[in-house]
């Protein structure tokens, strides 16, 4: 079976048979896309971009409905996704109500086979809401940098880097702690967490696995006392490690994991309102544990 070809511009094209086989294998095994991605690497020795392989479910739906539209002459043609349905808008609204960012909502919707009719992105969600008149999306070019600086100044902070409306790196002028937050938090003048809780106060970083979830996940969280104050709030799980450190270091580690492993985030509904955005695919447990050990022990 031919797996891929390279066109005259150097772009990689994966064959219809290969994409069909991967999607059908995922459906048969009831895998999420992370598991399917790992299987392709192990079975065929090729590391397809995760964002690419996740779009194949949409392609497969279109192909199943009308295979003739994907003739050899049209293999490079990308079908136009259907208009947004009311169900999709309801899913976005539900995510907004529980405090998820557009990026986190997109990740959840991409994993939901019942509503997945396209590849969702933060920009795509913002655009769809704007077309329906439900919001006025911000982006990095629309944000007035001087306004951003002035708002931060009022909160005793300064601008370090502006990538997008959801990724603005700021620094506390008092303790010099740096972190990333969204533009709405800046508009609401959210203060520095390090100035509320003493940076050197005792804290723990815990790593636990929820192997019974519909989408098995590993959670990285921080607590002043995991075993006596946090553990009982979770459903059945396995403790991988609990590390002793300071609040500042714990927050830095939590932010580091979110930045490096955000693409593996699972956001399990079983933990709604209980740290669901701090969960990642369970296959990442060892890697996450290793990087935390290295950061703490050098």
HELIX and SHEET records of a PDB file:
HELIX    1   1 UNK A   16  UNK A   29  1                                  14    
HELIX    2   2 UNK A   33  UNK A   44  1                                  12    
HELIX    3   3 UNK A   50  UNK A   54  1                                   5    
HELIX    4   4 UNK A   56  UNK A   65  1                                  10    
HELIX    5   5 UNK A   67  UNK A   70  5                                   4    
HELIX    6   6 UNK A   72  UNK A   74  5                                   3    
HELIX    7   7 UNK A   86  UNK A   97  1                                  12    
HELIX    8   8 UNK A  102  UNK A  111  1                                  10    
HELIX    9   9 UNK A  122  UNK A  131  1                                  10    
HELIX   10  10 UNK A  145  UNK A  154  1                                  10    
HELIX   11  11 UNK A  183  UNK A  187  1                                   5    
HELIX   12  12 UNK A  193  UNK A  195  5                                   3    
HELIX   13  13 UNK A  226  UNK A  230  3                                   5    
HELIX   14  14 UNK A  231  UNK A  233  5                                   3    
HELIX   15  15 UNK A  247  UNK A  261  1                                  15    
HELIX   16  16 UNK A  262  UNK A  264  5                                   3    
HELIX   17  17 UNK A  269  UNK A  271  5                                   3    
HELIX   18  18 UNK A  276  UNK A  278  5                                   3    
HELIX   19  19 UNK A  282  UNK A  284  5                                   3    
HELIX   20  20 UNK A  285  UNK A  297  1                                  13    
SHEET    1   A 2 UNK A   4  UNK A   6  0                                        
SHEET    2   A 2 UNK A  12  UNK A  14 -1                                        
SHEET    1   B 3 UNK A 157  UNK A 164  0                                        
SHEET    2   B 3 UNK A 167  UNK A 172 -1                                        
SHEET    3   B 3 UNK A 178  UNK A 181 -1                                        
SHEET    1   C 4 UNK A 238  UNK A 246  0                                        
SHEET    2   C 4 UNK A 202  UNK A 210 -1                                        
SHEET    3   C 4 UNK A 217  UNK A 223 -1                                        
SHEET    4   C 4 UNK A 279  UNK A 281 -1                                        
END                                                                             
